[in-house]
Amino acid sequence: MASHIVGYPRMGPKRELKFALESFWDGKSSAEDLKKVSADLRSSIWKQMADAGIKYIPSNTFSYYDQVLDTTAMLGAVPSRYNWTSGEIGFGTYFSMARGNASVPAMEMTKWFDTNYHFIVPELGPDVNFSYASHKAVDEYKEAKGLGVDTVPVLVGPVSYLLLSKPAKGVEKSFPLLSLLDKILPIYKEVIAELKAAGASWIQLDEPTLVLDLEAHKLEAFTKAYADLESSLSGLNVIVETYFADVPAEAFKTLTALKGVTGFGFDLVRGTQTLDLIKGGFPSGKYLFAGVVDGRNIWANDLAASLNLLQSLEGIVGKDKLVVSTSCSLLHTAVDLVNEPKLDDEIKSWLAFAAQKVVEVNALAKALAGAKDEAFFSANAAAQASRKSSPRVTNEAVQKASAALQGSDHHRATNVSARLDAQQKKLNLPILPTTTIGSFPQTVELRRVRREYKAKKISEEEYVKAIKEEIKKVVDLQEELDIDVLVHGEPERNDMVEYFGEQLSGFAFTANGWVQSYGSRCVKPPIIYGDVSRPKPMTVFWSSAAQNMTKRPMKGMLTGPVTILNWSFVRNDQPRFETCYQIALAIKDEVEDLEKAGITVIQIDEAALREGLPLRKSEHAFYLNWAVHSFRITNVGIQDTTQIHTHMCYSNFNDIIHSIIDMDADVITIENSRSDEKLLSVFREGVKYGAGIGPGVYDIHSPRIPSTEEIADRVNKMLAVLDTNILWVNPDCGLKTRKYTEVKPALQNMVSAAKSIRTQLASAK
């Protein structure tokens, strides 16, 4: 029985790629140094899978930024502003598209389906001259082969690539991106021909958009594309891989009828209804790549249950046509439990990171083939039983309080217009008030202080003194820049979710459980293993200390319940909304304590609310109902004069704007500049927004410093669709990934732009 891995984490067990990328970007190492680190990581990954007995090992899933940008490079679809004309695309052009440079902005970045991973959105139009401009897929296949490992090269499928793209600036928004299919398929044919010539016998085309609600003409594009590719694919075994959700019935029919395809991959963890479609009619003679090992969470597989499922599928597709697989790429999980010596033994026994999931896949394949490892299966069964019965998982008081929330409304007593009036009397802010989103640069020295405190190398007194000094530096800088509503810069936090999880019950933490979010940015999601509660205040000390350093309003900074949920590895033994309600009650306690401490502006970030939106429209209403309700629970009991902010970033918000309004926050700051001000279109179309709103005026994920004029131009575009008295001026997101040499001039220009427009508005009266 065969085994297959959809994809594997790239960063390395100790984030080796992250540090190599940042060293290269900072000019401290060469392109050759970066390539060597990358080659060593790839070699290690391929060898690990080969040693584990995996038959279908992926290649070309390694990326310096993301796989969609890699495809853009392969197709030579470089926007003209980067001045690339021909030849193999090098690091200069590639990273300029991803990060921008001193003279031009980066391409838009957005979430990869409903994950916390991001991709660079292709900008396409009728005038793009596609050409085969990156041979990475072929080079990596040859590289693996040279190491004695025969791999399955993975490409983003042609139809999904186009469906994930957007019309370039200056191209009509209604431009049919699928009309470019005939222009990109010749390049796919070139790549396929080179892979065949290099000796590839299998190829994987990822078409994850097949899990979305696609109109008939989009489904027809798949039929057309694969009919066109059929002769090129001849002589190759072809897997078309889907993941993250059920494949709808019409898409299933389209997929399983595609020409030239040998096998189909399905996520059978999040796509359980797909099982009914498989049972109802799977094409004879085709391979089923059954994704039964969860690629998006860290819980050990229930091997007995998976084996039963696989045995039932074996009866449908045949023993020789069933392949055991992961539900999606393991990119979305941590790398290896071996790197977690300090993790609690009981909790550790419940977990499986990427390396362990590879072993699980192979163990299931061997069991199906009659070579079941009884000891391995027995240990797994014992761990499953331990998790179900462990007293540390359940807190009856928390469960009772959470259950009581369902069916209630939790709206603040006064409408937002009246609240804003009360808040303005107290805060006395100018029109177009300026603020930032929360974090300030995390310097090497700051990281050293946190690291030494955690390692008990410095005392708590020394730690508090150092953090207060950093807060004072951030406060003084904001006052110098004349920002209106201040933040303390979050110097005590390495990560906005991890920080809160460390102080809540029901959470566990890893030392090296890093997961890539975008580029070199990695996060370390906490593990929610049990019922959640707040033993004591989490932020009041630091927020109060910061407020005492200034007469200006100081925001209390919290992460919202939906974002904590969506950016954690969440327990899978109860519905997600129940866990979210528990977190909401904990954050509610913190909000009320901040208010009692005299904090008059409290930001409850819900950066990941849109990210968690299910991929199928039929499931949207249920999710948005409990997600929005969870946010409202956090601040339902506070005074009208306390201003509640929230923040969202790097997703498409237009389709949930009414739910955002229903959150009933006093002010929302939201990413806008990097997505070409897409957000503003919803207001042009007539949506009325009465609360305060700050669409971001510059992109913080690029080192580029925007000019005062550029920011002023953005603000004026906002004023064309939003009332002056509700508009805030702020960056797209937090500043922790930037340097002070970038942050100070960018904020200086932002404040100058706001003041300039205030003067213009005053003189126009």
BADREN-860608 format. One line per 10 residues: for each residue x, y, z of C-alpha. Coordinates in steps of 0.001 Angstrom, whole numbers, plus 500000, padded with zeros to 6 digits. Layout:
N
X,Y,Z | ... $
! end
This chain:
765
500000,500000,500000 | 501412,503407,498956 | 501849,506601,500987 | 501918,510260,499905 | 502692,513649,501461 | 501008,516699,499873 | 503747,519117,500993 | 506150,519784,503883 | 507246,522766,506070 | 510073,524821,504535 $
511477,526904,507357 | 513416,524078,508990 | 513187,522717,512548 | 514990,525772,513972 | 513790,528344,511380 | 517012,528046,509401 | 515418,529486,506242 | 513979,532478,508113 | 517407,533530,509376 | 519033,532890,506001 $
516417,535039,504225 | 516728,537922,506687 | 520508,537799,506544 | 520346,537984,502747 | 517800,540831,502767 | 519990,542772,505216 | 523011,542342,502936 | 524868,540254,505515 | 525102,537130,503353 | 525193,536270,499667 $
522714,534636,497314 | 524964,531574,497337 | 524745,531389,501135 | 520937,531493,500931 | 520889,528822,498234 | 523133,526531,500288 | 520903,526741,503387 | 517896,526016,501165 | 519536,523044,499469 | 520525,521561,502840 $
516935,521875,504093 | 515484,520269,500969 | 517977,517406,501138 | 517091,516767,504789 | 513332,516804,504083 | 513533,514426,501124 | 515793,512028,503011 | 513489,512072,506046 | 510465,511110,503953 | 512384,508472,502009 $
513700,506929,505255 | 510136,506877,506637 | 509029,504786,503658 | 506930,507412,501845 | 506450,506422,498192 | 505169,509699,496724 | 507521,512412,498033 | 506797,515989,496885 | 509334,518370,495351 | 508923,522037,494372 $
506954,522634,497581 | 509990,524480,498956 | 509704,528247,498418 | 511628,531400,499251 | 508313,533216,499746 | 505225,531317,498572 | 504173,528827,495912 | 501856,531245,494077 | 504676,533774,493685 | 506842,530882,492454 $
504192,530208,489801 | 504102,533891,488846 | 507869,533664,488340 | 507530,530426,486357 | 505042,532150,484033 | 507066,535373,483756 | 503996,537323,484914 | 506033,540166,486439 | 504250,543549,486700 | 505993,546170,484554 $
506896,548374,487540 | 509667,545920,488484 | 511464,546529,485164 | 512014,542851,484385 | 512037,542136,480665 | 513341,538621,480031 | 515562,535785,481197 | 515498,533672,484353 | 513917,535597,487230 | 516462,536172,489981 $
516193,537070,493647 | 516127,540820,492945 | 512916,540737,490926 | 511392,537919,492968 | 511804,539643,496339 | 510808,543052,494928 | 507457,541533,493940 | 507098,540073,497444 | 508425,542951,499555 | 508658,546008,497341 $
511838,548064,497136 | 512915,551661,497635 | 511126,552866,494521 | 508082,550618,493985 | 505540,548925,496272 | 505093,545190,496720 | 502289,543203,495160 | 499180,542556,497247 | 499410,539866,499916 | 496370,537950,501149 $
495446,534828,503109 | 495775,531375,501548 | 492158,530202,501745 | 491150,529976,505435 | 494682,529598,506852 | 497138,531997,508474 | 499520,531417,505567 | 499695,534209,502958 | 500421,534443,499267 | 501350,537211,496847 $
498392,537875,494558 | 499239,537755,490824 | 498386,540945,488867 | 497220,539999,485400 | 495672,541537,482321 | 495386,541154,478552 | 498828,542676,477921 | 500888,540343,480126 | 503558,538626,478030 | 503862,535224,479668 $
507127,533335,479251 | 508886,530408,480914 | 511024,532418,483320 | 511747,530171,486310 | 512930,526564,486007 | 512664,525936,489744 | 510280,522947,489474 | 512596,521084,487109 | 515752,522103,488963 | 514412,520806,492291 $
513272,517526,490730 | 516775,517002,489304 | 518330,518016,492623 | 516329,515355,494491 | 517060,512758,491835 | 520757,513491,492192 | 520393,512617,495882 | 518768,509313,494991 | 515195,510389,495753 | 512552,510170,493014 $
509956,512842,493782 | 506568,514040,492615 | 507008,517631,491342 | 504161,519857,492573 | 502757,522787,490577 | 499922,525183,491373 | 497330,524134,488788 | 496656,526541,485905 | 492991,527182,486672 | 493500,527756,490397 $
496386,530116,489595 | 494105,532296,487480 | 491218,532135,489954 | 493553,533320,492731 | 494767,536269,490629 | 493367,539772,490249 | 493201,542281,487393 | 496302,544476,487396 | 496067,548189,488105 | 494551,549930,485094 $
492783,546772,483917 | 488985,546669,484146 | 487869,544933,487349 | 485512,542859,485210 | 488376,541493,483094 | 487873,537704,482741 | 491074,536224,484163 | 490200,532779,482823 | 490533,534213,479302 | 494306,533982,479913 $
494191,530188,480108 | 495278,529788,476475 | 498299,532021,477189 | 499591,530172,480257 | 498951,526556,479186 | 501840,526570,476657 | 504210,527349,479545 | 502756,524552,481664 | 503371,522270,478662 | 507025,523380,478530 $
507477,522658,482239 | 505777,519257,481922 | 507935,518359,478907 | 511106,519229,480839 | 509972,517211,483855 | 509281,514203,481642 | 512670,514571,479990 | 514287,514701,483435 | 512687,511355,484305 | 509609,512320,486338 $
506939,509614,486325 | 504393,511401,488552 | 503361,515063,488758 | 500989,516782,491223 | 498821,519723,490165 | 497233,521520,493106 | 493747,522808,492269 | 492442,523847,495705 | 489886,526294,494251 | 487765,523232,493413 $
486544,523269,497035 | 484974,526720,496542 | 481477,527502,495274 | 482399,527871,491602 | 480053,528951,488822 | 479575,526665,485822 | 481944,528626,483545 | 484756,528283,486088 | 484236,524519,486315 | 484253,524393,482513 $
487707,526018,482583 | 489086,522951,484403 | 487615,520652,481736 | 489080,522833,478969 | 492511,523174,480574 | 493066,519487,481218 | 491741,518496,477783 | 494329,520893,476340 | 497069,519439,478562 | 496109,515802,477936 $
498640,515062,475191 | 501421,516794,477147 | 500577,514754,480241 | 500643,511511,478284 | 503259,509168,479732 | 503011,510806,483169 | 500909,509808,486164 | 499019,512930,487260 | 497530,513705,490674 | 495076,516605,490942 $
495097,517595,494608 | 492351,519443,496521 | 492291,520417,500189 | 490791,522456,503050 | 487115,521520,502545 | 484556,519294,500857 | 484550,519272,497093 | 481008,520265,495988 | 479049,517687,493994 | 479326,519506,490636 $
483039,520137,491146 | 483515,516463,492050 | 481919,515461,488746 | 484140,517894,486851 | 487285,516835,488698 | 486838,513090,488354 | 486132,513447,484616 | 489298,515449,483828 | 491368,514192,480904 | 494878,512885,481453 $
494535,512543,485231 | 495591,509377,487074 | 494456,510122,490617 | 492602,512592,492797 | 493534,513900,496251 | 490882,514817,498806 | 490957,516309,502303 | 488989,513729,504290 | 489565,515559,507609 | 487824,518857,506783 $
485977,517387,503800 | 484068,514548,505366 | 481062,514991,503036 | 483340,514196,500095 | 483239,510616,501375 | 479603,510354,500303 | 480556,511465,496784 | 483363,508914,496638 | 481020,506173,497810 | 478422,507315,495296 $
480669,507025,492273 | 484459,507076,492068 | 485843,506535,488557 | 487053,503013,487932 | 490801,502522,487544 | 491750,505878,489100 | 493871,506380,492216 | 492342,507857,495365 | 494813,509838,497474 | 492946,509722,500774 $
493894,512651,503028 | 493175,511082,506418 | 496117,512560,508383 | 495383,516173,509354 | 497872,518606,507812 | 496471,521619,509660 | 496456,520603,513295 | 498869,518958,515701 | 496741,516229,517281 | 497881,512651,516861 $
495786,510753,514346 | 493222,508285,515674 | 494884,505453,513791 | 492187,502876,514497 | 489442,505168,513147 | 491532,506111,510097 | 492303,502464,509356 | 488599,501617,509453 | 487861,504449,507024 | 490661,503418,504687 $
489457,499814,504689 | 485987,500959,503661 | 487528,503043,500828 | 489607,500076,499749 | 486389,498247,498964 | 485332,501102,496659 | 488485,501951,494719 | 490467,498723,495004 | 493498,497825,497116 | 496043,498830,494479 $
494426,502219,493813 | 494220,503567,497382 | 497040,505832,498591 | 497266,507055,502201 | 497945,510800,502307 | 497884,513955,504378 | 494784,516137,504161 | 496864,519042,502790 | 500455,520247,502908 | 502136,519870,506302 $
503301,523471,505813 | 500517,524475,508216 | 501775,522469,511173 | 504911,522534,513332 | 507984,520577,512216 | 509039,517955,514765 | 508138,516984,518332 | 511763,515875,518833 | 512545,519580,519297 | 510180,519841,522297 $
512044,518268,525266 | 510329,520551,527796 | 506753,519924,526656 | 504581,518186,529261 | 504818,514419,528653 | 501094,513752,528839 | 500210,516530,526399 | 503125,515555,524167 | 501694,512037,523850 | 498537,513554,522326 $
500424,515387,519560 | 501922,514780,516122 | 503934,517438,514263 | 504937,517150,510596 | 507676,514552,511170 | 505303,512419,513238 | 502535,512769,510649 | 504858,511359,507999 | 505301,508314,510258 | 501518,508074,510796 $
500876,508086,507035 | 503351,505284,506505 | 502061,503270,509504 | 498533,503397,508061 | 499789,502370,504621 | 501685,499407,506109 | 498657,498371,508189 | 496490,498362,505064 | 499077,496187,503368 | 498912,493662,506226 $
502048,494779,508076 | 500403,496560,511021 | 502773,497760,513748 | 500751,496563,516743 | 502921,498355,519302 | 502618,501672,517450 | 498838,501317,517150 | 498503,500320,520836 | 500510,503355,521986 | 498326,505556,519797 $
495129,504068,521275 | 496441,504660,524801 | 497208,508313,523983 | 493712,508797,522526 | 492168,507338,525699 | 494395,509467,527932 | 493286,512656,526205 | 489587,511793,526535 | 489814,511050,530246 | 492410,513585,531451 $
491035,515876,534221 | 493203,518747,532949 | 491003,519038,529844 | 487690,519866,531556 | 486650,522769,533798 | 482947,522452,534640 | 482567,526083,535751 | 483962,527325,532437 | 481745,524978,530437 | 478664,526136,532348 $
479471,529845,531836 | 480129,529270,528130 | 476932,527279,527598 | 474922,530118,529186 | 476072,532505,526440 | 474351,530703,523602 | 471114,532269,522465 | 471878,535652,524079 | 472679,538832,522166 | 475319,540863,524055 $
474938,544269,522404 | 476148,547429,524165 | 473191,549395,525528 | 473832,552628,523576 | 474198,553001,519802 | 477589,553780,518323 | 476755,557380,517348 | 475880,558318,520931 | 478939,556488,522232 | 481267,558324,519829 $
479848,561672,521036 | 480474,560695,524676 | 483987,559504,523845 | 484881,562664,521932 | 483880,564815,524914 | 486279,562800,527040 | 489148,562293,524564 | 488959,565663,522724 | 490651,564348,519574 | 491221,566395,516392 $
489552,565397,513133 | 491509,562670,511309 | 493079,561422,514547 | 496348,559543,514085 | 497293,556281,515747 | 499235,553081,515114 | 498055,549498,515325 | 499958,548341,518407 | 503444,546934,518027 | 506682,548867,517458 $
509966,547398,516150 | 511255,544379,518051 | 514953,545178,518319 | 517762,542668,518882 | 518270,544129,522369 | 514580,543762,523230 | 514524,540139,522114 | 517649,539505,524181 | 515968,540896,527315 | 512911,538676,526877 $
515067,535649,526119 | 517277,536180,529182 | 514266,536704,531454 | 512690,533485,530201 | 515979,531658,530809 | 516125,533183,534327 | 519403,534951,533515 | 518021,538298,534679 | 515666,539028,537579 | 512048,540102,537275 $
513046,543535,538562 | 515670,543906,535809 | 513180,542692,533202 | 510446,545121,534277 | 512948,548008,534288 | 514136,547156,530755 | 510604,546828,529375 | 509494,550090,530992 | 512480,551838,529422 | 511468,550473,526016 $
507856,551620,526553 | 509106,555091,527531 | 511171,555244,524330 | 508105,554333,522246 | 505872,556811,524091 | 508409,559634,523713 | 508784,558907,519996 | 505016,559050,519451 | 504759,562308,521378 | 507654,563726,519371 $
505838,562716,516170 | 502604,564243,517590 | 500513,561074,517225 | 497110,561521,518879 | 496274,558107,520378 | 499319,556218,521569 | 500308,552580,522001 | 502920,551139,524357 | 504614,549193,521526 | 504111,545709,523055 $
507779,545177,524006 | 506785,542448,526485 | 505254,540326,523699 | 506976,538135,521164 | 503660,537235,519552 | 500161,538656,520006 | 498490,535257,520478 | 501264,533428,522322 | 501445,536228,524905 | 497807,535791,525917 $
497838,532017,525668 | 500725,531879,528150 | 498490,533554,530715 | 495279,531606,530091 | 494484,528165,531440 | 493887,525369,528912 | 496875,526369,526735 | 500214,524618,526178 | 503336,526015,524506 | 506187,524753,522413 $
509814,525818,522202 | 510154,525290,518446 | 506619,524796,517127 | 507113,527459,514454 | 504816,527739,511441 | 505397,529979,508411 | 502929,532835,507987 | 504540,534643,505025 | 508055,535147,503709 | 510383,534832,506685 $
507630,535578,509190 | 506989,532617,511485 | 504487,532248,514311 | 504396,529770,517164 | 500723,528915,517654 | 499745,527937,521183 | 497969,524626,521679 | 494473,524814,523164 | 494061,521433,524829 | 491400,522184,527475 $
488785,524601,528776 | 489969,528221,528810 | 489840,530733,531662 | 491817,533760,532894 | 493480,533200,536293 | 494593,536849,536669 | 494946,540155,534729 | 497262,539909,531732 | 497945,543434,530414 | 496762,545881,533087 $
500212,546375,534626 | 501907,547360,531347 | 499007,549454,530018 | 498751,551387,533291 | 502510,551973,533341 | 502366,553312,529784 | 499363,555568,530478 | 501228,557076,533438 | 503975,558192,531026 | 501697,560476,528953 $
498657,562731,529123 | 497516,561472,525700 | 495145,558497,525437 | 497030,555176,525631 | 495413,552159,524011 | 495090,548966,526011 | 496092,546226,523564 | 494299,542875,523504 | 493919,540047,521013 | 490306,539119,520355 $
488803,535680,520981 | 488299,534758,517316 | 491905,535626,516458 | 493290,533721,519446 | 491196,530762,518272 | 492142,530965,514582 | 495834,531500,515306 | 496111,528568,517706 | 496144,524828,517281 | 492622,524250,518564 $
491295,521207,520403 | 489246,519013,518052 | 487107,517306,520702 | 484448,520037,520882 | 482987,522588,518416 | 485239,525576,517742 | 482536,528051,518780 | 482453,526597,522313 | 486178,527192,522696 | 485761,530705,521262 $
483048,531605,523788 | 485358,530482,526604 | 488140,532753,525311 | 485648,535626,524917 | 484728,535420,528605 | 488412,535553,529557 | 489008,538643,527383 | 485831,540249,528808 | 487350,540035,532296 | 490510,541735,530989 $
488600,544538,529246 | 486708,545340,532422 | 489915,545382,534483 | 491578,547731,531975 | 488618,550105,532207 | 488787,550047,536017 | 492499,550921,535752 | 491625,554114,533821 | 492367,552966,530266 | 489865,554826,528068 $
490758,553333,524681 | 490950,549537,524382 | 491834,547755,521147 | 490633,544162,520760 | 492321,542891,517597 | 490337,540540,515382 | 492928,540287,512621 | 491889,536709,511861 | 488091,537003,511876 | 487819,536918,508071 $
490471,534207,507847 | 488243,531739,509691 | 485338,532230,507301 | 484428,528781,505919 | 485201,528246,502248 | 481609,527267,501437 | 478974,530011,501414 | 476358,527759,503027 | 478495,527770,506210 | 479181,531526,506366 $
476160,532645,508390 | 476719,530188,511241 | 480407,531077,511578 | 479867,534845,511384 | 477086,534653,513939 | 479220,533055,516659 | 482402,534921,515692 | 480759,538361,515857 | 478907,537356,519026 | 482216,536340,520642 $
483674,539789,519937 | 480621,541564,521374 | 480807,539473,524552 | 484253,540945,525289 | 483052,544535,525699 | 479328,544374,526378 | 479537,545685,529953 | 481726,548762,529619 | 480870,552474,529817 | 479905,554562,526778 $
482971,556753,527321 | 485391,553812,526892 | 486296,553565,523220 | 486605,550056,521768 | 488862,549636,518729 | 489401,546528,516661 | 491861,545750,513873 | 491752,543471,510824 | 494364,542804,508151 | 495320,541011,504923 $
492045,539427,503893 | 489178,540311,501594 | 486716,542102,503877 | 484196,543429,501392 | 482044,540317,501473 | 481671,540448,505274 | 481312,544213,505732 | 477839,543867,507279 | 479194,541455,509886 | 482020,543911,510602 $
479402,546601,511198 | 477499,544156,513424 | 480598,543766,515640 | 479596,547213,516951 | 483151,548416,517656 | 483591,552157,518092 | 486589,552277,515728 | 488003,549744,513282 | 491464,549984,511733 | 491792,547815,508667 $
494383,546920,506026 | 493800,548886,502835 | 496913,550209,501105 | 498583,546988,499978 | 495353,545684,498462 | 495071,548757,496199 | 492385,550307,498395 | 489987,547485,497528 | 488193,548140,500819 | 487071,551606,499715 $
485026,550147,496868 | 482460,548812,499322 | 481771,552358,500528 | 481628,553662,496954 | 478917,551093,496378 | 476766,552683,499069 | 477473,550805,502303 | 476968,553218,505195 | 479444,552959,508062 | 478711,555086,511118 $
481529,554050,513461 | 485106,555293,513362 | 487244,553703,510667 | 490942,553819,509775 | 491751,552174,506439 | 495542,551735,506428 | 497447,554500,504647 | 500695,552591,504069 | 501956,549008,503844 | 504087,547976,506808 $
505200,544674,505284 | 507460,546522,502868 | 510652,548409,503846 | 509597,551206,501494 | 508908,554620,503130 | 505844,556360,501651 | 505973,560108,501033 | 503699,562649,502711 | 502078,563328,499344 | 501360,559647,498711 $
499718,559246,502130 | 497728,562464,501695 | 496489,561169,498348 | 495261,557985,500044 | 493507,559954,502782 | 491781,562168,500198 | 490515,559057,498393 | 489082,557896,501707 | 487420,561256,502330 | 485641,560890,498994 $
483630,557976,500422 | 483837,558384,504223 | 482740,561211,506516 | 485489,563408,507949 | 484306,562916,511527 | 484709,559103,511443 | 488015,558766,509555 | 491237,557784,511375 | 494759,557842,509927 | 496966,554830,510641 $
499291,552259,509023 | 497959,548969,507644 | 499193,546842,510543 | 501599,546621,513503 | 505218,547749,513128 | 507096,544921,514861 | 508704,543569,511664 | 510135,546942,510636 | 513227,548868,511714 | 513120,552240,513503 $
514956,553761,510533 | 511889,552897,508451 | 509187,553482,511086 | 510135,556994,512191 | 510118,558699,508748 | 507015,556770,507639 | 505042,557857,510734 | 506417,561383,510394 | 505036,561533,506859 | 501732,560023,508012 $
501235,562692,510700 | 502297,565454,508288 | 499725,564250,505756 | 496956,564225,508377 | 497857,567744,509577 | 498038,569064,506036 | 494554,567789,505225 | 493167,569116,508527 | 494452,572564,507526 | 492859,572256,504076 $
489536,571187,505579 | 489586,574036,508095 | 490309,576658,505408 | 487539,575247,503211 | 484894,575948,505858 $
! end
